[in-house]
Amino acid sequence: MKWKVVLSDIDITSAELKAVQKVLKSRWLSMGAATSEFEKSFARFIGVKHALAVSNGTAALHLALLAGGVKPGEEVLAPSLTFVATVNSILYCGAKPVFVDICGPENPNVSPLDLERKITEKTKAILVVHYAGYPADMPRIRDIVATAETKFNHKIALIEDAAHAPGAEMAGTKCGAWGDLGCFSFFANKNLVTGEGGMIVTDSDDLAAKLKLMRSHGMTSLSWQRHQGHARSYDVVRLGYNFRLTEIEAALGLEQLKKLKASNLKRRRLVELYHKNLNRTENLSIPFQRFEGKSSYHILPVILSGQIDRSRFIEILRQMGIQTSIHYPPVHLFTYYQQRFPNLRLPQTELVAAREVTLPLHPRMKPADVNLVCRAVKQALRQAKHAH
């Protein structure tokens, strides 16, 4: 299929190529100097003490939950309107996901009201997703968690799934820095791209120490430290995993991080143009028209009215060369999760998930591309109306 406008694309220049060549010439390909520099730069960018690079965003979530003390049988609250990795990571720990509804079509982020209702004495952690790069209501969620900790007399780990939100912020604090731990993904369609890869950020020295051990087999020293002569041998002091990043990915990440602010600004201008073109369009609405803080503008979700046949709408756009997607089929309705959680209903999540379509958005798009997409959207809306 030859697309006129693709859903997502990445900004790779000669800077990334040079950075990768430098790593290859160094002949050190696993975690080393580039990874260390990437971690320090990312921690500075987010405004936290520690950033730990890992193999992917799913590994980041898995380790964050373990570091947060989540044990088998305990409950972790999370939205269903997310990529399945968010919830899978809870099951990896042997814990039980408790699905929280979203606010609604205007704000598809997690509902603080439903979150508050579903916290119990079994709640050990809360996973908050910043959907589409728009910050969830973190001040309110932090207050809810603090109240619950006092009520149940135990620590509840607040973990942010900020895969969509590198650079997004609320009240001057970046997404990822609000909770005890923040998790990022650098998958090939993200705002900061390394192919695979992820990062966990925290201000806690204790959590950072746990994460360092767990991401590399529970070993007390790494190959890079021994190569530099800082250690001769190692001990294994806890069960760990092989969740390391490669130097090639770290080198890519460093170059991508340098252009992240400018890239997010390009995304913002494209989103503003989408709003200008589509805001008064019949049978379509755009979420987050009024939101607190600053977005990273990761994706451009729109919500169709009940009058529009979504499958037909998507197919018409495909025929016109416009690539779209759906974010997301809700996790609780996947076969595997339906078998585990039969009869679960999340009304707002299900409403949005049935009507959401994601339009193209990436830093290589031009204003002309947005205008082309918007014309196609208006035509597709006319043609995809349900017959009465």
C-alpha positions as CSV (number, residue, x, y, z in Angstrom):
1,M,0.0,0.0,0.0
2,K,1.4,3.4,-1.0
3,W,0.2,5.9,1.6
4,K,-0.2,9.6,0.8
5,V,0.1,10.3,4.6
6,V,1.5,7.7,7.0
7,L,0.3,7.4,10.6
8,S,3.7,7.7,12.1
9,D,7.2,8.4,10.9
10,I,10.6,9.0,12.5
11,D,13.1,11.9,12.2
12,I,16.5,10.2,11.6
13,T,19.3,12.3,10.3
14,S,23.1,12.0,9.8
15,A,23.6,12.8,13.5
16,E,22.0,9.4,14.5
17,L,24.0,7.6,11.8
18,K,27.3,9.1,13.1
19,A,26.4,8.3,16.7
20,V,25.7,4.6,15.8
21,Q,28.9,4.4,13.7
22,K,30.9,5.7,16.7
23,V,29.5,2.9,18.9
24,L,30.3,0.3,16.3
25,K,33.8,1.6,16.0
26,S,34.2,1.5,19.8
27,R,33.5,-2.3,19.7
28,W,31.5,-2.1,22.9
29,L,27.9,-2.8,22.2
30,S,26.2,-3.6,25.5
31,M,25.5,-1.1,28.3
32,G,28.5,1.2,28.6
33,A,29.5,4.8,28.2
34,A,26.7,5.8,25.8
35,T,24.0,4.3,28.1
36,S,25.4,6.0,31.1
37,E,25.4,9.4,29.3
38,F,21.8,8.8,28.0
39,E,20.6,8.0,31.5
40,K,22.2,11.2,32.9
41,S,20.8,13.4,30.1
42,F,17.3,11.8,30.4
43,A,17.3,12.3,34.2
44,R,18.2,16.0,33.8
45,F,15.5,16.4,31.1
46,I,12.7,14.9,33.3
47,G,14.1,16.6,36.5
48,V,14.7,13.5,38.6
49,K,17.8,12.1,40.4
50,H,17.9,8.7,38.6
51,A,17.1,7.3,35.1
52,L,17.7,3.7,34.4
53,A,17.8,2.5,30.8
54,V,16.1,-0.9,30.0
55,S,15.4,-3.1,27.0
56,N,11.9,-1.8,26.4
57,G,8.9,0.0,27.9
58,T,7.3,-3.3,29.1
59,A,10.4,-4.2,31.0
60,A,10.3,-0.7,32.6
61,L,6.8,-1.3,33.8
62,H,7.6,-4.9,35.0
63,L,10.6,-3.7,37.0
64,A,8.8,-0.6,38.4
65,L,6.1,-2.8,39.8
66,L,8.6,-5.2,41.4
67,A,10.7,-2.3,42.8
68,G,7.4,-0.8,44.1
69,G,7.0,-4.0,46.2
70,V,4.1,-5.6,44.2
71,K,3.7,-9.2,45.3
72,P,1.5,-12.1,44.0
73,G,-2.2,-11.7,45.0
74,E,-2.0,-8.0,45.5
75,E,-4.0,-5.5,43.5
76,V,-2.8,-3.0,41.0
77,L,-5.2,-0.3,39.6
78,A,-4.8,0.5,35.9
79,P,-6.9,1.8,32.9
80,S,-8.1,-0.6,30.2
81,L,-7.7,2.1,27.5
82,T,-4.0,1.4,27.0
83,F,-1.6,-0.8,25.2
84,V,-1.9,-4.4,26.6
85,A,1.7,-4.2,28.0
86,T,0.5,-1.9,30.8
87,V,-1.7,-4.6,32.2
88,N,0.4,-7.6,31.2
89,S,3.2,-6.2,33.4
90,I,0.8,-6.6,36.5
91,L,0.3,-10.3,35.7
92,Y,4.1,-10.8,35.3
93,C,4.3,-10.0,39.0
94,G,1.5,-12.4,39.9
95,A,-0.7,-9.5,41.0
96,K,-4.3,-8.8,40.1
97,P,-5.2,-6.0,37.7
98,V,-8.2,-3.8,38.8
99,F,-9.5,-1.9,35.8
100,V,-10.3,1.8,36.2
101,D,-12.6,3.6,33.8
102,I,-11.6,6.8,32.0
103,C,-13.2,10.3,32.4
104,G,-14.9,10.2,29.0
105,P,-14.7,11.2,25.3
106,E,-13.5,14.7,26.2
107,N,-10.7,13.3,28.5
108,P,-9.8,9.7,27.9
109,N,-7.4,9.7,30.8
110,V,-8.1,7.6,34.0
111,S,-11.0,8.9,36.1
112,P,-9.8,10.0,39.6
113,L,-13.4,9.3,40.8
114,D,-13.4,5.7,39.7
115,L,-9.8,5.3,40.9
116,E,-10.8,6.5,44.4
117,R,-13.8,4.1,44.4
118,K,-11.6,1.1,43.5
119,I,-8.7,1.5,46.0
120,T,-8.9,-1.2,48.8
121,E,-6.6,-2.5,51.5
122,K,-5.3,-5.0,48.8
123,T,-4.2,-2.1,46.5
124,K,-0.4,-2.2,46.3
125,A,0.2,0.1,43.3
126,I,-1.5,2.4,40.8
127,L,-0.5,2.6,37.2
128,V,-1.5,5.9,35.6
129,V,-1.3,6.2,31.8
130,H,-0.9,9.6,30.2
131,Y,-3.0,8.8,27.2
132,A,-1.9,10.4,23.8
133,G,0.7,12.4,25.7
134,Y,-1.8,14.5,27.8
135,P,-1.1,14.5,31.5
136,A,-3.6,12.7,33.7
137,D,-4.7,14.7,36.8
138,M,-1.6,13.9,38.9
139,P,-2.2,16.4,41.7
140,R,-5.6,14.9,42.4
141,I,-4.4,11.3,42.0
142,R,-1.5,12.0,44.4
143,D,-3.9,13.3,47.0
144,I,-6.1,10.2,46.6
145,V,-3.1,7.9,47.0
146,A,-1.9,9.8,50.1
147,T,-5.4,9.5,51.7
148,A,-5.6,5.8,50.9
149,E,-2.1,5.2,52.4
150,T,-3.3,6.8,55.7
151,K,-6.5,4.9,55.7
152,F,-5.0,1.5,55.0
153,N,-1.7,2.1,56.8
154,H,0.6,0.9,54.0
155,K,2.6,2.3,51.1
156,I,0.9,2.4,47.7
157,A,3.3,2.8,44.8
158,L,2.3,5.4,42.3
159,I,3.7,4.5,38.9
160,E,3.4,6.5,35.7
161,D,3.2,4.8,32.3
162,A,4.6,7.8,30.4
163,A,5.2,5.9,27.2
164,H,3.2,8.6,25.3
165,A,4.5,11.5,27.3
166,P,8.2,12.4,27.2
167,G,8.3,16.1,27.7
168,A,4.7,16.5,28.7
169,E,4.2,18.3,32.0
170,M,1.7,19.6,34.5
171,A,2.2,22.5,37.0
172,G,5.8,22.6,36.0
173,T,6.5,19.0,36.8
174,K,7.3,16.6,33.9
175,C,5.3,13.4,33.4
176,G,7.2,10.6,35.0
177,A,8.3,12.7,37.9
178,W,5.0,12.9,39.7
179,G,4.9,9.3,41.0
180,D,7.4,7.1,42.8
181,L,8.5,5.7,39.5
182,G,8.0,6.8,35.8
183,C,8.2,4.5,32.8
184,F,9.0,5.4,29.2
185,S,9.1,3.5,25.9
186,F,11.3,4.3,23.0
187,F,9.6,2.0,20.6
188,A,9.7,2.8,16.8
189,N,6.6,5.0,16.8
190,K,7.3,7.1,20.0
191,N,8.3,10.8,20.3
192,L,11.8,9.6,21.2
193,V,12.8,6.6,19.2
194,T,15.5,4.0,19.6
195,G,13.7,1.0,17.9
196,E,13.2,-0.8,21.2
197,G,14.3,0.4,24.6
198,G,12.8,2.1,27.6
199,M,13.6,4.1,30.8
200,I,12.6,4.1,34.4
201,V,12.9,7.4,36.4
202,T,12.8,8.0,40.1
203,D,13.9,10.3,42.8
204,S,14.4,7.5,45.3
205,D,18.0,6.2,45.9
206,D,16.5,3.0,47.4
207,L,14.3,2.3,44.3
208,A,17.1,3.1,41.9
209,A,19.5,0.6,43.7
210,K,16.8,-2.1,43.5
211,L,16.2,-1.4,39.8
212,K,20.0,-1.5,39.0
213,L,20.2,-5.0,40.4
214,M,17.0,-6.3,38.9
215,R,17.7,-5.2,35.3
216,S,20.9,-7.2,35.1
217,H,20.5,-10.6,36.7
218,G,20.7,-9.3,40.3
219,M,24.5,-8.8,39.8
220,T,26.5,-6.4,42.0
221,S,28.7,-5.2,39.1
222,L,28.3,-5.0,35.3
223,S,30.7,-6.0,32.5
224,W,31.4,-2.3,31.8
225,Q,32.5,-1.7,35.4
226,R,34.8,-4.7,35.2
227,H,36.1,-3.6,31.8
228,Q,37.0,-0.3,33.3
229,G,38.8,-2.0,36.2
230,H,36.3,-0.8,38.8
231,A,35.4,-4.4,39.8
232,R,37.0,-7.8,39.4
233,S,34.1,-10.1,40.2
234,Y,30.5,-10.0,41.2
235,D,27.9,-11.5,43.5
236,V,24.2,-12.2,42.7
237,V,22.1,-10.8,45.6
238,R,18.6,-11.1,44.3
239,L,16.6,-12.6,41.4
240,G,17.1,-10.4,38.4
241,Y,16.4,-10.2,34.7
242,N,18.2,-9.5,31.4
243,F,16.5,-6.1,30.7
244,R,19.6,-4.2,29.5
245,L,19.7,-1.6,26.7
246,T,22.3,-1.8,23.9
247,E,24.9,1.0,23.3
248,I,23.5,1.4,19.8
249,E,20.0,2.2,21.2
250,A,21.5,4.6,23.8
251,A,23.4,6.4,21.1
252,L,20.2,6.8,19.1
253,G,18.4,7.9,22.2
254,L,20.9,10.7,23.0
255,E,20.6,12.2,19.5
256,Q,16.8,11.9,19.7
257,L,16.7,13.5,23.1
258,K,18.5,16.6,21.7
259,K,15.7,17.2,19.3
260,L,12.8,16.1,21.5
261,K,11.7,19.6,22.5
262,A,11.7,20.9,18.9
263,S,10.0,17.7,17.7
264,N,7.2,18.1,20.3
265,L,6.7,21.7,19.3
266,K,6.3,20.6,15.6
267,R,3.7,18.1,16.8
268,R,1.9,20.8,18.7
269,R,1.7,23.1,15.7
270,L,0.3,20.2,13.6
271,V,-2.3,19.5,16.3
272,E,-3.3,23.1,16.4
273,L,-3.9,23.0,12.7
274,Y,-6.0,19.8,13.0
275,H,-8.1,21.6,15.7
276,K,-8.5,24.6,13.4
277,N,-9.7,22.4,10.5
278,L,-11.9,19.9,12.4
279,N,-13.2,21.7,15.5
280,R,-16.6,22.5,14.2
281,T,-17.0,19.3,12.1
282,E,-20.3,17.4,12.4
283,N,-20.1,13.9,13.8
284,L,-16.6,14.2,15.1
285,S,-15.0,15.5,18.3
286,I,-11.3,15.9,19.4
287,P,-10.5,15.0,23.0
288,F,-8.4,17.2,25.4
289,Q,-9.8,20.6,24.1
290,R,-9.4,21.8,27.6
291,F,-6.6,20.1,29.5
292,E,-4.2,21.2,32.3
293,G,-0.5,21.4,31.5
294,K,1.6,20.8,28.4
295,S,1.2,17.7,26.1
296,S,3.8,15.8,24.2
297,Y,1.2,15.4,21.4
298,H,2.1,11.8,20.8
299,I,-1.0,10.8,18.8
300,L,-4.1,12.6,17.4
301,P,-7.2,10.8,18.6
302,V,-10.7,11.8,17.3
303,I,-14.0,10.4,18.5
304,L,-16.7,9.7,15.9
305,S,-20.4,10.1,16.7
306,G,-22.7,7.1,16.9
307,Q,-24.0,8.1,13.4
308,I,-20.7,7.1,11.7
309,D,-19.7,3.5,10.8
310,R,-16.1,3.4,12.0
311,S,-15.0,0.5,9.9
312,R,-16.3,2.2,6.8
313,F,-14.8,5.5,7.8
314,I,-11.3,3.9,8.2
315,E,-11.7,2.0,4.9
316,I,-12.6,5.2,3.0
317,L,-9.5,7.0,4.4
318,R,-7.4,3.9,3.5
319,Q,-8.7,4.1,-0.1
320,M,-7.7,7.8,-0.1
321,G,-4.2,7.0,1.0
322,I,-4.6,8.1,4.6
323,Q,-3.3,5.6,7.2
324,T,-5.1,5.5,10.5
325,S,-5.2,3.3,13.7
326,I,-7.2,2.7,16.8
327,H,-5.9,3.5,20.3
328,Y,-6.9,1.2,21.8
329,P,-9.0,-1.9,21.7
330,P,-9.7,-2.0,25.5
331,V,-7.6,-4.6,27.4
332,H,-10.5,-6.0,29.4
333,L,-12.3,-7.0,26.1
334,F,-9.4,-9.1,24.7
335,T,-10.2,-12.8,24.8
336,Y,-7.5,-13.6,27.3
337,Y,-8.6,-10.9,29.7
338,Q,-12.4,-11.6,29.2
339,Q,-11.8,-15.1,30.4
340,R,-10.1,-13.8,33.5
341,F,-12.5,-10.9,34.1
342,P,-15.9,-12.0,32.7
343,N,-18.8,-9.5,32.8
344,L,-16.6,-6.5,33.6
345,R,-18.0,-3.3,32.3
346,L,-16.3,0.1,31.9
347,P,-18.9,2.3,30.2
348,Q,-16.7,5.3,29.3
349,T,-13.8,3.2,28.1
350,E,-16.0,1.0,26.0
351,L,-17.8,4.1,24.5
352,V,-14.5,5.8,23.5
353,A,-12.8,2.5,22.3
354,A,-15.7,1.8,20.0
355,R,-15.6,5.3,18.3
356,E,-11.9,6.4,18.5
357,V,-9.8,6.8,15.4
358,T,-6.2,7.9,15.4
359,L,-5.2,10.3,12.6
360,P,-1.6,10.8,11.3
361,L,0.8,12.8,13.4
362,H,4.5,12.9,13.4
363,P,7.3,15.5,13.1
364,R,8.0,14.9,9.4
365,M,4.4,15.9,8.5
366,K,3.9,19.3,6.8
367,P,0.9,21.6,7.2
368,A,-0.2,20.5,3.7
369,D,-0.4,16.9,4.9
370,V,-2.7,17.9,7.8
371,N,-4.9,19.9,5.3
372,L,-5.1,16.8,3.0
373,V,-6.0,14.5,5.9
374,C,-8.7,16.9,7.1
375,R,-10.3,17.2,3.7
376,A,-10.3,13.4,3.5
377,V,-11.8,13.1,7.0
378,K,-14.7,15.4,6.1
379,Q,-15.4,13.4,2.9
380,A,-15.2,10.1,4.8
381,L,-17.6,11.3,7.4
382,R,-20.2,12.2,4.7
383,Q,-19.8,8.7,3.1
384,A,-19.7,6.6,6.3
385,K,-23.0,7.7,7.9
386,H,-25.2,4.9,8.9
387,A,-28.3,4.6,6.7
388,H,-31.5,5.4,8.6
